[in-house]
Amino acid sequence: MSKHRLFKEGIFKEGSLESGNPILVGSKCKSCGQIYFPKKRVCPECMTIDEVDEVELSRRGKIYSYTIAYVGPLEYAPYAFGFVELPEGISIFTHFTDCEPFEEKLKIDMEVELTSGKITTDEDGTEVIGWKFRPVKEG
């Protein structure tokens, strides 16, 4: 069995990966209400320090923009990445998965849902797990 580690600790709600329904965790400024991902200690909007609450982010959003990379490490290329807008008013940079051929299956404004998966592999063979989005299945 291969070893795993998270891309960054604290990005997923505890236990949500194991349940198969990952939930991203962001922060919400108590002063101005701005939401951020990943979590921040300092609010870039109002510069309040350490006055944030942890918030669960929506699992669904819409593709704002994307591109397809055809050049890169053979294990990854081609791959699609871009930005997903969440209902909370934030955009998250992400890789897209479960959507090949990309040119046919990805569209601006299409609904996508959060999933998790391997982002890369460390030198020691540890798989690095992060967030990804995939098209919402109809039906």
C-alpha positions in Angstrom: 0.0 0.0 0.0 1.4 3.4 -0.9 1.9 6.2 1.5 -0.3 9.3 1.3 -0.1 12.9 2.7 -2.2 16.0 2.3 -1.0 18.8 0.0 -1.6 21.1 3.0 -2.8 20.1 6.5 -6.2 21.6 7.4 -7.5 22.1 3.9 -10.2 19.4 4.3 -12.7 19.0 7.1 -11.5 16.3 9.5 -12.9 12.9 8.4 -14.4 14.2 5.2 -11.9 12.5 2.9 -12.4 9.1 4.6 -16.2 9.5 4.1 -15.8 10.0 0.4 -17.3 13.4 0.5 -14.4 15.8 0.9 -15.2 19.3 2.3 -12.8 22.2 1.9 -12.3 24.5 4.9 -11.8 28.2 4.6 -11.8 31.2 6.9 -14.3 34.0 7.3 -13.3 37.3 8.8 -15.3 38.3 11.9 -14.9 41.9 11.1 -15.8 42.3 7.4 -17.3 38.9 6.5 -14.8 38.1 3.7 -14.3 34.4 3.0 -10.9 32.9 2.0 -9.4 29.7 0.9 -7.1 28.4 2.0 -7.5 29.7 5.6 -5.8 32.9 6.5 -4.8 34.5 9.8 -4.8 38.1 8.4 -7.8 39.4 6.4 -6.4 41.0 3.3 -9.6 43.0 2.9 -9.6 44.8 6.3 -6.2 43.7 7.7 -7.8 42.3 10.9 -5.4 39.8 12.6 -6.5 36.4 14.1 -10.2 37.4 14.0 -11.5 34.6 11.7 -13.9 31.7 11.9 -13.4 28.4 10.2 -16.1 27.8 7.6 -17.0 24.8 5.4 -17.1 25.7 1.7 -19.7 24.4 -0.8 -18.9 21.2 -2.5 -20.3 22.5 -5.8 -19.5 25.5 -8.0 -19.2 26.6 -11.6 -16.2 26.7 -13.9 -15.1 30.3 -14.3 -12.1 29.7 -16.5 -9.9 26.8 -17.6 -7.1 25.7 -19.9 -5.6 22.5 -21.0 -1.9 21.8 -20.7 -0.5 19.4 -23.4 3.1 19.7 -22.4 4.4 18.6 -19.0 5.5 15.4 -17.2 4.3 12.4 -19.2 2.5 11.1 -16.1 0.3 14.2 -16.0 0.0 15.7 -19.6 -2.5 16.5 -20.9 -4.3 17.9 -17.9 -6.9 20.6 -17.3 -6.8 23.3 -14.7 -8.5 26.6 -13.9 -10.8 28.4 -11.5 -14.1 27.4 -9.9 -16.5 29.9 -8.5 -18.2 28.8 -5.3 -21.5 30.2 -4.0 -19.6 31.9 -1.1 -18.2 34.4 -3.7 -14.7 33.0 -3.9 -12.7 31.4 -6.8 -10.5 28.4 -6.2 -7.6 27.4 -8.4 -8.0 23.7 -9.2 -7.2 20.7 -11.4 -10.2 19.1 -13.2 -10.6 15.3 -13.2 -12.9 12.7 -14.7 -13.6 14.8 -17.7 -11.6 13.6 -20.7 -11.7 14.4 -23.5 -11.4 17.9 -21.9 -12.3 19.8 -25.1 -15.7 18.0 -25.2 -16.6 17.7 -21.5 -15.5 21.0 -20.0 -17.5 24.2 -20.5 -17.4 27.6 -18.9 -20.3 28.0 -16.3 -20.8 24.2 -16.1 -21.5 22.8 -12.6 -18.7 20.9 -11.0 -18.2 19.1 -7.7 -15.4 18.7 -5.3 -13.4 15.5 -5.1 -9.9 14.6 -4.0 -7.0 12.9 -5.7 -3.3 12.5 -6.3 -1.7 15.8 -7.2 1.9 14.5 -7.4 4.3 12.0 -5.8 7.2 13.0 -3.5 10.7 11.7 -4.1 10.1 8.9 -1.5 7.0 7.7 -3.3 4.5 9.3 -1.0 1.4 10.4 -3.0 0.4 14.0 -2.3 -3.4 14.3 -2.1 -5.2 17.6 -2.8 -8.6 18.9 -4.1 -9.9 18.6 -7.6 -13.2 19.3 -9.3 -15.1 17.1 -11.7 -18.3 17.7 -13.8 -21.5 16.9 -11.9 -23.1 13.8 -13.2 -26.5 14.2 -14.6 -29.3 12.1 -13.1 
